[in-house]
Amino acid sequence: MLSHVFIGVNQFESALAFYQPLMAALGLEVKFLDHQHPWAGWKHPEHERPLFVIGRPFDGEPAAPGNGQMFALLAADRATVDRAHALALSLGAHCEGPPGLRPHYHAEYYGSYLRDPEGNKLCLVCHHDR
């Protein structure tokens, strides 16, 4: 369904320092990284798409988080949600909901919510019972 998601950032190097270890913790690998452009994208090791991309907005205007926008990143299991959430907090994210079951979505929905250092809302989620 999705080709890619692009999150605009104002401070590329600090955003990269946040997202590189978070993406690695989720088992994603770098597809491209260009400090001159500046932008970077990650993908699942076995698939070329979808991509998760960060970079400066193409129009040159400042990046700003949108109201109601959230990007949910899939984790392999609940332990990965826990580890990635703790890692994100250690990298400067702000907790918007600790890891746990959210049965109002479905019985196995296990997720956490946070804001990256620039204010973009992220969800780390697993849809399995493990």
N, C-alpha and C positions, 0 to 999 in steps of 0.2 A: 504494500500500500504506500509506503513512504520511500522516497529516494534518499532524502537527507533532511536533517534539521540543522539550522544555522542559528547560533546564538551570538549576537553582537556583544563585543567587549571593548572597553575603553583602554584598559591596561593589559595589552596582550601578554607580555612576559609574566606578569603575576597570575593572569588567568591560566596560562600554560602551566605554570608551577602548581596550580590547583588541579587542573584537569588531567595532566599526565599521570600522576599516581592514582587518581580516582578511576580513570579509564582502565589502567592496568589492573587495579583491584577487581574490576568487573570482568576481566578477561578480554578486554578489547585491545586492539593493536593500532598503532599509528598507520594511517593510509598515506598521509602527506603532512609535511611540516615546512612552512616557509616563513622565516623570520622577516624577510624583506617585504612580503605582501601586506601585512602579517596575518597568517591564518594557519589552522591545523585541523585535521580530520581524523577520526577513528572509525574502525569497523570491527565486526566480528571476524576472527581469524579464518573462518570457513566461507564467508560471504563477502562480496564486494559492496553490497548495499543492504540496509541503509547506512548512511554515514551520519556521524555526529560531528558538527563543525563549529569551531569558534573562530572569531576574527573581528577585525574592525569593520564597521558598517561600510558598505560600498559607496554610499552617498556622501561619506566624509563627515556626517553629523555624529554627535555623541550617541552612544548606545544607551538604551534605557529599558529596563525590564517592563514587560507589559502586564497590565492588570488582568488577571484570569489566565495568564499563560503559564503552563507548567510542562516540563519535559520529564517523562518517566523513563528511567533507565532500567532495563531488565537484568536481574541478578540470577545466577544459576541456582541459588538456594538461599535459605533464610540466614545462614551463617554469613554468607557474602553480603547480604543487606546489612547485617550488624557491623561487620568489619568495615565496609565501605562508608557507612554512616559515621562511624567513629573516626575513620581516616579523614573524611570531609570536614568534620568539626575541627580536627587537629590542624587542618590546612586553612582554616579561617571561615568556614561555612557557619551559618546560624541555623539552629534546629527549629523546624516548624512542626515537628511531630516525630517522636522517637520511634524506633523500629517496633513493630508489633502487628498483631492480626487486626484487620479491618473487615470483620465479617459482614458489615453492611454493604460492601462491594461484592464479595462472594466468600464462601467458607474458607478458602485457602489463601486469600489475599493477605500477604505479609509485606508491609512496606514502611518506609520512613520518608519524611519530608524535610527539606532544607532549602536554604538560599545560599547560592554561591557568594563569594566575596563582593561581587558586583550587584547582587540582589536578584539574580535569576532564580526562579523556583524550580527545584528538581525533586523528583520522587525516585527512590531506589526501591524496586519491587520484585518480589518472587510470587509466582502463582501456583506453587507446589506445596505439598504438605511436609516438606523436609527443609 
